[in-house]
């Protein structure tokens, strides 16, 4: 496999683009299914077994974990909940520089639980960027991903468990209009090889999408209704595509940025999105309720550029009192006492306000053992 990855670096963009053309017809077709991120930065949160019971009681069929927390993984056994399993940024260097460490990590945290725990994705790092505070970690993301992928592939599980990473919107250089979306010039040397890997492996890119932060960063040009899905009409006309909400515009700028690299077609999973109910500008219970309710209703429709269901994970399960700044404490959709913060449900796609049961089967990619 090491020789394969050496060869992939010599793939022409044209070759990868042809792979993308082949996979573009194999897009997600099933209903959207909402997941929720299970963060643990609180000293008053319920034990993991009660949290998994809460997911099941509320028909929440997908979860994101940010690290392989043993009580949570054990509680997930035979639950039927699909999982994004995170590798913390602190582990990237070790996994990138030592294949044995990657194999041991996969044995301990994946093979010891799969398939009774339905691990769907492994997220190798979260929001690593080659510019800014985490820049020193960027060199490790792709080799760590490749080492974990090789360990998964050695078990014949590379078509069941996809290995990827999660990025944030700061890597986008241009987002307006959405069709002209592009990655920042100073992150292309980091992202382009990773996108090539994703095309080869048939894995999605995980993206954390927060209209809240875009709105508060530029409230003059980005109105609150546009960010909350409550604009009465199209706010941005981009060729044939009209945008009535900021979420679609942001996500389609990522889709366009991926497409505009010319490397190949990559699916996108929204690995975080949410709105705080307190602690900062434009935070309120009603704003958070409106955003989340509309997001859950909306993602089954897709975006103007990619009009099919979007696999989406809400951030977060609980208010987490050990996070900072203050607004970061108030993203939960449940209180730590397990009471729902908001009146809406989470399971299945919602059409006209009604829950429609159904599982999102993900993207049916071609087999990646070329």
PAFIDREN-184218 format. One record per residue: x, y, z of N, C-alpha, C, O in turn; residue in one letter. Coordinates in steps of 0.05 Angstrom, whole numbers, plus 32768, in hexadecimal, padded with zeros to 4 digits. Layout:
N
XYZXYZXYZXYZa;...
end
This chain:
370
80107FE880008000800080008011801980008009802D7FF4x;80298018800D80398030800D804180377FF08042804F7FEAx;804680237FE0804D80297FC4803580357FB5803980467FA3x;801C802D7FBD800580397FB0800580577FB5800180677FA2x;8008805F7FCE8006807B7FD4801D808B7FC7801A80A37FC0x;8034807E7FC38049808C7FB4804080907F97804580A57F8Bx;8032807B7F8C8029807E7F71801380937F6E801280A17F5Ax;800180957F837FEB80A87F807FF580C57F7E7FE880D67F72x;800D80CA7F8A801780E57F88801E80EC7F6B802081037F63x;802280D77F5A802980DC7F3E801080DB7F2C801280DF7F14x;7FF880D57F387FE080D67F287FDD80F17F1C7FE281067F29x;7FD580F27F037FCE810C7EF77FB381167F017FA281057F09x;7FAF81307F017F95813A7F087F8081307EF67F69812B7EFEx;7F87812B7EDD7F7381207ECA7F6A81057ED27F5280FF7ED0x;7F7D80F47EDB7F7580D97EE47F6280DA7EFB7F4E80CC7EFCx;7F6980EB7F0F7F5780ED7F267F3C80F97F1F7F2880F17F2Bx;7F3C810B7F0C7F2381177F047F1181027EF77EF981027EFBx;7F1D80F07EE77F0D80DA7EDB7F0180C97EF07EEA80C07EEEx;7F1080C37F067F0580B47F1C7EED80C37F287ED980B77F2Fx;7EF080DD7F2A7EDA80ED7F357EC280EC7F237EAB80EB7F2Dx;7EC680ED7F097EAF80EB7EF77EA080D17EFA7E8880CF7EF8x;7EB080BB7EFF7EA480A17F027E9380A07F1C7E7D80957F1Cx;7E9D80AD7F317E8F80AB7F4B7E7980BF7F4D7E6880BB7F5Fx;7E7780D37F3C7E6380E87F407E4780DD7F3C7E3480E97F46x;7E4480C77F2D7E2A80BB7F2A7E2280AA7F417E0B80A07F42x;7E3480A57F537E2E80937F6A7E2B80A47F837E3980A07F97x;7E1880B67F827E1480CA7F977E0080BF7FAC7DF280AC7FA7x;7E0080CB7FC47DED80C27FD87DD080C67FCE7DCA80DB7FC3x;7DC080B27FD27DA480B37FC97D9080B07FDF7D7880B67FDBx;7D9880A67FF67D8580A0800C7D8080B9801C7D8D80CE8019x;7D6D80B7802F7D6680CE803F7D7D80D780517D8F80C78058x;7D7D80F180577D9180FB806A7D8B80EF80867D7480EA808Dx;7DA080EC80957D9D80E280B07DAE80F480C27DC680F780BEx;7DA1810080D67DAF811280E77DBF810380FC7DB580F08108x;7DD8810B81007DE8810181167DED811881297DE7812F8123x;7DF8811281417DFF812681547E1B812081607E2181098166x;7E2B813581627E468133816D7E448130818C7E37813F8199x;7E52811C81967E53811681B27E6D812181BE7E81811381BFx;7E6D813A81C67E84814681D47E82814181F17E6C813D81FCx;7E99814181FE7E9A8139821A7EA8814D822C7EB181468242x;7EA9816682247EB8817A82337EA5818882487EA081A08247x;7E9B8177825A7E8A818082707E8E816F82887E9481578285x;7E8B817A829F7E8F816A82B87E74816282C47E74815882DBx;7E5F816682B57E44815F82C07E34814F82AC7E1C814E82ADx;7E42814182997E35813282847E2E8116828E7E3C810B829Fx;7E19810A82837E1180EF828B7E2680DA82817E3580E0826Fx;7E2680C3828D7E3980AE82847E3280A482687E1C80A8825Fx;7E468099825B7E438092823F7E2C807F82397E1E80838225x;7E27806C824A7E12805982457DF7806782457DE580608236x;7DF4807C82567DDB808B82567DD9809D823D7DC380A28233x;7DEF80A782347DEF80B7821C7DE780A782047DD780B081F3x;7DF2808F82017DEA807E81EA7DCD807781EC7DBF807681D8x;7DC3807282047DA6806D82077D96808581FF7D80808281F4x;7DA0809D82047D9280B681FD7D9280B881DE7D7D80C081D3x;7DA780B281D17DA780B281B37D92809F81A97D8280A68198x;7D91808781B47D7E807381AA7D61807C81B07D4F8078819Fx;7D5C808781C77D41808F81CF7D3780A681BD7D1F80A981B9x;7D4980B581B27D4280CC81A17D4680C681837D4680D98172x;7D4B80AD817C7D4D80A481607D6480B281527D6280B9813Ax;7D7A80B781617D9280C381557DA480AD814D7DAF809E815Ex;7DA780A981337DB4809181287DD1809581207DDD80838115x;7DDB80AD81257DF780B2811E7E0480C281347DF780D38141x;7E1E80BD81397E2D80CB814E7E4980D181437E5480C38133x;7E5480E8814D7E7080EE81497E7E80EE81647E7580FC8176x;7E9380DE81677EA480DE817E7EBF80EB81777EC980E68161x;7ECA80FB81887EE3810981817EFC80FA81897F1281018181x;7EF880E481987F0E80D3819F7F0380B781A67EEB80B581ACx;7F1380A381A67F08808881AC7F04808481C97F13807581D7x;7EEF809081D37EE8808E81F07EDD807281F67EC9806A81EAx;7EEB806482077EE58048820C7EC8804382167EBA8032820Cx;7EBF8052822B7EA4804D82347E8F8052821E7E7B8044821Cx;7E938067820D7E81806C81F87E81805681E37E6C804D81DAx;7E99804D81DB7E9A803781C87E8D801E81D27E7F801081C3x;7E92801781EB7E857FFF81F67E66800381F77E587FF081F2x;7E5D801A81FE7E40801F81FF7E33801F81E47E1B801981E1x;7E43802481CF7E39802481B47E35800881A87E2880058193x;7E407FF481B57E3E7FD981AA7E207FD281A57E107FD481B7x;7E1B7FC8818D7E007FBE81867DEA7FD381897DD37FCC818Bx;7DF27FEC81897DDE8002818B7DD2800981707DBC8015816Ex;7DE08002815A7DD68009813F7DDE802681377DD6802F8122x;7DEB803481497DF3805081437E0C805181327E208045813Ax;7E0B805F811C7E228062810B7E35807781177E2C808A8123x;7E4F807381137E62808381227E78808F81107E83808280FFx;7E7D80AA81147E9680B6810C7EA980B481247EA380C08139x;7EBE80A581217ED280A281377EEA80B481337EF780B1811Ex;7EEF80C681457F0480D981427F1F80D0814D7F2080C28160x;7F3480D9813F7F4F80D781497F5780F381517F5881058141x;7F5E80F7816B7F65811281747F7E811D81667F8F810D815Dx;7F7F813781637F97814381567FB1813C81657FC6813A8158x;7FAF8137817E7FC78130818E7FD3811581867FEA8110818Cx;7FC4810481787FCE80EA81707FD880EA81537FE380D5814Ax;7FD6810081457FDC80FF81287FFA80F98123800080E98111x;800C8106813180288102812C803080E4812F803E80D9811Fx;802780D88145802E80BC814A802380AA813480328099812Ax;800B80AE812C7FFE809D8118800A80A280FC800B809080EBx;801480BA80F7802080C080DD803B80B580DA804380AE80C4x;804A80B380F0806680AB80EE806B808E80F58082808580F4x;8057807F80FD805B806481058043805380FD802D80548108x;8047804280E88032803180DE8028801D80F38011801780F5x;803B801481048033800181198020800E812C800D80028136x;8025802881338012803681447FF7803981387FE380368146x;7FF6803D811E7FDC803F81107FCD802481117FB580238116x;7FDC800E810C7FD07FF4810D7FC57FEE81297FAF7FE3812Dx;7FD57FF5813D7FCC7FF181597FB4800281607FA27FF8816Ex;7FB4801A81567F9D802C815B7F838020814F7F6E801F815Cx;7F86801681377F6F800A81297F667FF181387F4E7FEC813Bx;7F797FE081407F717FC8814F7F627FCF81697F4D7FC4816Fx;7F6E7FE281787F627FE881927F477FF681907F357FF081A0x;7F458009817D7F2E801A817D7F19801581677F03801F8168x;7F20800481547F0E7FFE813E7F087FE0813E7EF17FD88142x;7F1C7FCF813A7F177FB281377F0C7FA681517EFD7F928150x;7F137FB181687F087FA681817EEB7FAC81857EDE7FA18197x;7EDF7FBE81747EC37FC681777EB37FC0815E7E9B7FBA8160x;7EBF7FC281467EB07FBE812D7EAB7FA081297EBE7F91812Ex;7E947F97811F7E7D7FA781157E677FAC812A7E537FB88123x;7E6B7FA481437E557FA981567E527FC7815B7E3C7FD08162x;7E687FD681587E667FF381567E687FFA81397E7C7FF3812Cx;7E548008812F7E53800E81127E648026810A7E5A803C8105x;7E7E8022810B7E91803781037E8F803C80E57E94802A80D5x;7E88805480DE7E84805B80C27E9B806B80B77EA5806680A0x;7EA5807E80C67EBB808F80BE7ECF809080D57EC8808F80EDx;7EE9809380CF7EFD809B80E27F0780B680DA7F1180BA80C4x;7F0480CA80EC7F0C80E580E77F2880E980F27F2B80EA810Bx;7F3B80EC80E17F5780EE80E97F5D810B80EE7F65811A80DBx;7F5A811481067F5E8130810D7F45814181087F33813980F9x;7F44815881147F2E816A81127F378187810E7F468191811Fx;7F30819380F87F3581AF80F27F5381B680F37F5A81CC80FCx;7F6381A480E97F8081AA80E67F8381BC80CD7F7681B780B9x;7F9481D080D07F9981E380B97FB781E780B77FC581E880CBx;7FC181E9809E7FDD81EF809A7FE5820C80A17FFC821380A0x;7FD1821D80A77FD6823880B07FC9823C80CB7FB3823180D0x;7FD5824B80DC7FCA825080F67FD5823E810C7FEB82328108x;7FC7823B81227FD1822E813A7FD7821181377FE982078144x;7FC9820381257FCD81E681237FDE81DF810A7FDF81C88102x;7FEC81F380FF7FFA81EF80E6800F81D980E7801481CA80D4x;801C81D580FF803181C18101802681A580FF8035819280F9x;800B81A181037FFF818781017FF8817F80E57FF4816880DFx;7FF6819380D37FEC818E80B87FFC817880A97FF18169809Ax;8016817880AE8028816580A08021814880A7802981368098x;8013814480BD800E812980C67FF2811E80BE7FED810680C0x;7FE0812F80B47FC5812780AF7FC3811180997FB780FC809Ex;7FCF811680827FCE8103806D7FDD80E980737FD180D38070x;7FF680EA807C800380D080837FF580C180997FF480A88098x;7FEA80CE80AD7FDA80C080C27FC280B380B67FBB809D80BCx;7FB480C280A47F9C80B780977FA4809F80867F96808B8086x;7FBA80A180777FC2808A80667FC9807280777FC3805B8070x;7FD78076808E7FDE805F809F7FC6805280AB7FC4803A80ACx;7FB2806280B47F9A805780BF7F8A804980A87F7F803380ADx;7F89805580917F7B8049807A7F88802E80747F79801A806Fx;7FA2802C80737FAF8013806C7FA97FFE80817FA67FE6807Ax;7FA78006809A7FA17FF380AF7F847FE980AC7F7E7FD180B1x;7F727FFB80A57F567FF3809F7F547FE180877F467FCD8086x;7F637FE980727F637FDA80597F6E7FBE805C7F657FAB8050x;7F827FBB806D7F8D7FA180727F797F8D807E7F7C7F75807Cx;7F647F98808A7F4F7F8780957F377F8480827F237F788089x;7F3A7F90806A7F247F8E80567F0C7F9F805D7EF67F9A8053x;7F107FB4806D7EFA7FC580767EF97FE180697EEA7FF28072x;7F0A7FE580557F0D8000804A7EF48009803A7EF280218034x;7EE27FF780337EC9800080277EB38003803B7E9E800E8034x;7EB77FFA80537EA37FFD80697EAA8015807B7E9880238084x;7EC4801980807ECC802E80927EDE804180827EF4803A8079x;7ED5805A807F7EE4806E806F7EF5807F80827EEC80888097x;7F0D808480797F21809380897F2480AF807D7F2A80B18065x;7F2180C4808C7F2080DF80817F2A80F380977F3680EA80ABx;7F24810C80937F29812080A87F13813580A77F0281348095x;7F12814680BB7EFE815B80BD7F0C817680BB7F20817C80C9x;7F01818780A97F0C81A280A67EF781B780AE7EE081B080B1x;7F0081D080B17EEC81E580B67EED81F8809E7EFC81F5808Bx;7EDC820D809F7ED8821F80887EEF823380857EF082428071x;7F02823480987F18824780957F2B823F807E7F3B824F8075x;7F28822680747F39821E805D7F2E822880437F3C8225802Ex;7F16823280437F0A823D802B7F15825A80277F13826B8039x;7F20825F800F7F2A827A80097F15828C7FFE7F1382A38005x;7F0582817FEB7EEF82917FDF7ED582807FE17ED582697FD9x;7EC0828D7FEB7EA7827F7FEE7E90828D7FE07E7982847FE2x;7E9582A37FD37E8082B27FC67E8882BB7FAA7E9E82C67FA6x;7E7682B57F967E5F82A47F997E6682877F9E7E7D827F7F99x;7E5482767FA77E5B825B7FAE7E69824B7F977E7B823B7F9Cx;7E6082507F7F7E6B82417F687E8982487F637E9782397F56x;7E92825E7F6E7EAE82657F6C7EBE825E7F857ED482677F89x;7EB3824C7F957EC082447FAD7EDB82387FA87EDF82297F94x;7EEF823F7FB87F0A82357FB57F1882347FD07F1182437FE2x;7F2A82217FD27F3B82207FEA7F5082357FEA7F58823F7FD4x;7F59823D80017F6E825180037F8782477FF57F8E822F7FF6x;7F9582597FE97FAE82527FDB7FC282457FED7FD282347FE5x;7FC3824F80067FD8824580187FD0822B80267FDF82228038x;7FBA821F801F7FB38204802A7FB281EF80147FAD81D7801Ax;7FB581F77FFB7FB281E37FE57FC781CD7FE67FC181B67FE0x;7FE081D37FEE7FF481BE7FEF7FEE81AA80057FF781938004x;7FDE81B280197FD481A0802E7FBC819080257FBA81788029x;7FA9819E80187F8F819280127F8F81817FF87F83816C7FF7x;7F9D818A7FE47F9B817C7FCA7FA4815F7FCC7F95814E7FC2x;7FBA81597FD97FC1813C7FDB7FAC812D7FEC7FA781157FE6x;7FA0813A80007F8C812D80107F7381277FFF7F6681128001x;7F6B813A7FEE7F5481367FDC7F5A811F7FC97F48810F7FC4x;7F72811E7FBF7F7A81077FAE7F7680EC7FBD7F6D80D97FB1x;7F7E80EB7FD67F7A80D37FE67F5C80CD7FE97F5480B67FE6x;7F4B80E27FEE7F2E80DD7FF27F2280D27FD87F1180C07FDAx;7F2B80DC7FC17F2080D27FA87F2780B47FA57F1680A47F9Ex;7F4080AD7FAB7F4980917FA97F3980807FBC7F30806A7FB5x;7F3780887FD57F2B80787FEA7F0C80787FEA7F0080687FF8x;7F0080897FDA7EE3808B7FDA7ED880957FF47EC3808D7FFDx;7EE880A780017EE080B1801B7ED680CE80197EDF80DD8008x;7EC380D6802A7EBA80F1802A7ECC810480397EDC80FB804Ax;7ECA811E80347ED7813280457EC3813B805A7EAD81418053x;7ECC813B80737EBB814580887EC08163808B7ED7816C808Cx;7EAA8173808D7EAD8190808E7E9B819A80A57E83819380A6x;7EA681AB80B67E9781B880CB7E8C81D380C17E9C81E480BAx;7E7281D680C07E6581EC80B27E5481FC80C77E4181F180D1x;7E5C821580CC7E4E822580E07E45824080D57E55825380D6x;7E2D824280CA7E23825C80C37E24827080D97E26828880D5x;7E21826780F27E22827981097E3B828A81097E3982A3810Bx;7E52827E81067E6B828D81077E6E829F80EF7E7A82B580F1x;7E64829780D87E6682A880C07E5482C180C47E5C82D780BDx;7E3D82BD80D07E2B82D480D57E3782E780E97E3882FF80E4x;7E4182DE81007E4B82F181147E6582FD810B7E6D83138114x;7E7382F180F87E8B82FD80ED7E86831380D97E98832380D4x;7E6E831380CD7E67832780B97E49832C80B97E3C832780A5x;7E3E833680D07E21833980D27E16834E80BE7DFE834D80B8x;7E26836080B57E1C837480A27E14836880887DFF836E807Cx;7E258356807E7E20834980637E12832F80657E0683268051x;7E138321807C7E068307807F7DF0830A80947DF6830B80ACx;7DD7830C808B7DC18311809D7DBB82F980AE7DC182E280A7x;7DAF82FF80C57DA782E980D77D9282D780CA7D9582BE80CCx;7D7D82E180BC7D6B82CE80AF7D7982BC809B7D7282A58098x;7D8C82C7808C7D9A82B680787DA982A080867DAB8289807Cx;7DB482A5809E7DC3829180AD7DB0827D80BB7DB8826680BFx;7D98828580C17D85827480D07D71826580BD7D5F825880C7x;7D75826680A37D63825980907D488267808F7D34825A8087x;7D46828080977D2B828D80987D2882A480847D1582B38085x;7D3B82A780717D3882BB805C7D2082B4804B7D1C829D8043x;7D0F82C880467CF682C280377CFA82BD80197CE882B4800Bx;7D1282C4800F7D1782C17FF27D3582BC7FEE7D4582BD8000x;7D3C82B77FD47D5882B27FCD7D6882CB7FD37D6182E27FCCx;7D7F82C77FE17D9082DD7FE87DA982DF7FD67DB482F57FD2x;7DB182C97FCA7DC882C97FB87DC182B87FA07DBA82A17FA2x;7DC382C57F897DBF82B77F6F7DDA82B17F637DE982C47F5Dx;7DE082997F5F7DFA82907F547DF5827F7F3B7DF382677F3Dx;7DF4828D7F247DED827F7F0C7DD182727F0F7DBF82817F16x;7DCE82587F0A7DB4824C7F0C7DAC82467F297D95823F7F2Dx;7DBE82497F3B7DB982417F577DB282597F697DC1826D7F69x;7D9C82577F767D94826C7F897D9882637FA67D92824C7FADx;7DA282747FB77DA8826D7FD27D97827E7FE57D9882967FE5x;7D87826F7FF57D75827C80087D7F827980257D7482848037x;7D95826A80287DA1826780437DBF826580417DCA825C802Cx;7DCC826C80567DEA826D80577DF6825180587E0B824D804Cx;7DE9823F80657DF3822380677DF88218804B7E0E820E8045x;7DE5821A80397DE88210801E7DFF821E800F7E0F82128001x;7E00823880137E15824880057E31823F800F7E43823C7FFFx;7E34823C80297E4D823480347E558218802B7E6B82138022x;7E428205802C7E4881EA80247E4E81E880077E6081D97FFFx;7E3F81F67FF67E4481F57FD97E5F82037FD27E6B81FC7FBEx;7E6882167FE37E8382217FDE7E98820B7FE27EAD820B7FD5x;7E9381F97FF67EA681E37FFA7EA481CF7FE37EB881C67FD8x;7E8B81C97FDA7E8881B77FC37E9781C27FAB7EA581B47F9Dx;7E9381DC7FA67EA081E97F8F7EBF81E97F927ECD81E47F7Fx;7EC881EE7FAA7EE581EE7FAF7EF181D37FA97F0681D17F9Dx;7EE381BE7FB17EEC81A27FAB7EEC819E7F8D7EFF81947F81x;7ED581A47F807ED381A07F637EE781B07F547EF381A67F40x;7EEC81C97F5D7EFE81DB7F4E7F1B81D47F517F2C81DF7F42x;7F2281C17F637F3E81B77F637F4481A67F4A7F5B81A47F42x;7F2F819A7F3E7F3281897F287F3D816D7F2F7F44815E7F1Dx;7F3F81677F497F4B814E7F517F3881377F4F7F4081217F47x;7F1F813B7F557F0B81267F547EF4812C7F667EF4813F7F75x;7EDF811B7F647EC681207F727EC881157F8E7ED080FE7F92x;7EC181267FA27EC2811E7FBE7EA781267FCB7E9E813C7FC8x;7E9B81137FD97E8381197FE87E8B812880027EA18126800Cx;7E788138800C7E7C814780257E68813F803A7E50813D8034x;7E71813A80527E60813580697E63814D807B7E7A81558081x;7E4D815880847E4E816E80977E51816280B37E3F815880BFx;7E6A816480BD7E71815680D57E6B816680EF7E6C815B8105x;7E65818080EC7E5C819081027E4B81A780F67E5381B380E2x;7E3581AE81037E2781C780FF7E1581CC81177E0881B98121x;7E1481E5811F7E0381EB81367E028209813B7E0D8219812Cx;7DF3821081507DEF822C81577DED822E81767DDD82208182x;7DFE823F81827DFC8241819F7DE4825081A97DDA8262819Cx;7DDA824781C07DC1825381CB7DC7826A81DF7DB4827681E8x;7DE0826F81E57DE7828481F87E05828A81F57E14827B81E9x;7E0D82A082017E2A82A582057E3782B781F17E4F82BC81F3x;7E2982C181DD7E3682D281C97E2382E181B77E0B82E081BBx;7E2E82EE81A37E1D82FD81907E0B82EB81817E1382D58178x;7DF182F3817E7DDD82E4816F7DD782C9817B7DCB82B8816Ex;7DDF82C581947DD882AC81A17DBE82B081B17DBB82C381C0x;7DAC829D81AE7D93829C81BD7D87828181BA7D8D827281A7x;7D75827A81CC7D67826081CA7D58825F81B07D59824B81A2x;7D4A827481A97D3A827481917D4B827281787D4482638165x;7D61828181767D72827F815F7D7D8263815B7D7D82588145x;7D86825781717D91823C81707D7B822881687D7F82168157x;7D63822B81737D4D8219816D7D46821B814F7D4282078142x;7D43823481467D3C8238812A7D51822D81177D4A821F8103x;7D6A8232811D7D7F8228810B7D7F820A810A7D7F81FE80F4x;7D7F81FD81217D8181E081227D6981D381167D6B81BF8107x;7D5181DD811C7D3981D281117D3981D480F27D3281C080E4x;7D4081EB80E87D4181EF80CB7D5781DE80BE7D5381D480A8x;7D6E81DC80CC7D8381CB80C17D7B81AE80BE7D7F81A280A9x;7D6E81A380D37D65818780D27D51818380BB7D52816F80ADx;7D3F819780B87D2B819580A27D38819780877D2E818C8073x;7D4E81A680857D5881AE806B7D6B819A805F7D6B81978046x;7D7B818C806F7D91817D80637D89816580527D98815B8042x;7D70815C80557D66814880437D63815180267D6181408014x;7D63816B80227D5F817680077D79817B7FF87D79817C7FE0x;7D8F817C80077DA881827FFA7DAB81A07FF47D9B81B07FFDx;7DC081A67FE57DC681C27FDD7DC181C67FC07DBD81B37FB1x;7DC081DF7FB67DBC81E37F9A7DD181D57F887DCA81CB7F73x;7DEA81D47F917DFE81C87F807DFD81A97F827E03819C7F6Ex;7DF6819F7F997DF481827F9D7DDA817C7FAB7DD881797FC3x;7DC481797F9B7DA981777FA67DA2815B7FAF7D8E81507FA5x;7DB181517FC17DAA81377FCE7DB181397FEB7DBE814C7FF5x;7DA781257FFA7DA8812680187DC5812A80227DD8811E8017x;7DC7813A80367DE1814080427DE38133805D7DD481398070x;7DF6812180607DFB8115807B7E06812B808D7E1B81378087x;7DF9813080A37DFE814780B47DFE814080D17DED813180DBx;7E12814B80E07E15814680FC7E128161810B7E2081748106x;7DFE8161811D7DFA8179812E7E10817B81437E188166814Ex;7E18819381497E2A8198815F7E1A81A881747E1281BE816Fx;7E16819D818B7E21818381967E0B817781A77DF5818281AAx;7E10815F81B27DFC815281C27DF5816181DB7DDD816481E1x;7E09816B81E97E05817882037E12819482047E25819981F6x;7E0781A582157E1681BD821D7E2E81B2822D7E2B81A1823Fx;7E4681BD82277E5F81B382347E6C81CA82437E7681DD8238x;7E6B81C8825E7E7281DF826F7E9081E382727E9881F68280x;7EA081D282677EBD81D682697ECA81E182507EE281E2824Dx;7EB981EA823D7EC381F682247EC4821482287EB8821F823Ax;7ED4822182177ED5823E82177EDA824781FA7EE6823881EAx;7ED2826081F37EC5827482047EA8826C820B7E9F82568205x;7E9A827F82177E80827982237E6D826D820F7E5F82598215x;7E6C827781F77E58826D81E47E5C825081DD7E4A824281D5x;7E75824681DF7E7B822A81D97E6E821781ED7E6D81FF81E8x;7E65822282047E58821182187E3B820C82117E2D81FC821Fx;7E30821881FB7E13821881F87E0A820E81DC7DF6821781D2x;7E1981FB81D17E1181EF81B87DFF81D681BB7DF681CB81A6x;7DFB81CD81D37DED81B381D67DD081B381CD7DC381C881CEx;7DC7819C81C47DAB819881BE7D9D818A81D57D84818881D6x;7DAD818181E97DA3817782027DB1818582197DC8818E8216x;7DA38187822F7DB0819082477DBF817982547DB88162824Ex;7DD3817E82657DE1816882727DCF815582827DD6813E8288x;7DB8815F828A7DA5814D82997D94813C82867D82812E828Fx;7D9C813B826C7D8F812B82587D748135824E7D678127823Fx;7D6D814D82577D548159824C7D5A816682327D6E8173822Ex;7D478163821F7D4A817082057D48818E82087D3781988216x;7D5A819C81FA7D5981B981FB7D4481C481E87D3781D881EDx;7D4081B681D27D2E81BF81BD7D1881AB81B87D1B819381BEx;7D0181B381AC7CEA81A181AA7CEA818E81927CDA817C8191x;7CFD819281807CFC818281677D0A8167816B7D198163817Ex;7D05815581587D12813A81587D2A813981457D30814D8137x;7D37812281457D50812081367D51810981227D618109810Fx;7D4080F581257D4380DC81167D3580DE80FB7D1F80E880F9x;7D4380D480E67D3780D380CC7D3680EE80BE7D3C810380CAx;7D3080EE80A57D2D810780967D128114809D7CFE810580A2x;7D11812E809E7CF8813C80A47CED8149808B7CFC8158807Dx;7CD5814280847CC8814F806D7CAF815D80767C9D81518082x;7CAE817780707C97818780797C93818580977C7C818480A0x;7CA9818480A57CA7818480C27CA3816880CE7CA2816680E7x;7C9F815480BD7C9A813980C77CB3812880C57CC2812A80B2x;7CB7811780D97CCE810480D97CC780EE80C57CB280E180C7x;7CDA80E880B47CD780D280A17CEE80BE80A77D0580C580A4x;7CE880A780B07CFD809380B77D0C808C809E7D02808C8088x;7D26808680A27D36807D808B7D53808180927D5B809380A1x;7D64807080877D808071808C7D8E807C80737D868075805Dx;7DA2808C80787DB3809680627DC98082805E7DD9807D8070x;7DCB807780467DDE806180427DF9806B803A7E0C805B8036x;7DFC808680387E16809080317E1B808E80137E0980868004x;7E338095800B7E3A80947FEF7E4280797FE77E53806D7FF4x;7E37806E7FD17E4080557FC77E5680597FB47E52805D7F9Cx;7E6F80597FBD7E86805E7FAC7E8F80447FA07E88802E7FA9x;7E9E80477F8A7EAB802F7F7F7EBF80247F937EC980337FA4x;7EC5800B7F917ED97FFF7FA27EF4800D7F9F7EFB80147F89x;7F0180107FB57F1A80207FB47F33800F7FB17F49801A7FB1x;7F307FF47FAF7F487FE47FAB7F4D7FE17F8E7F487FCC7F82x;7F587FF77F817F5C7FF77F647F747FE67F5D7F7B7FE47F45x;
end
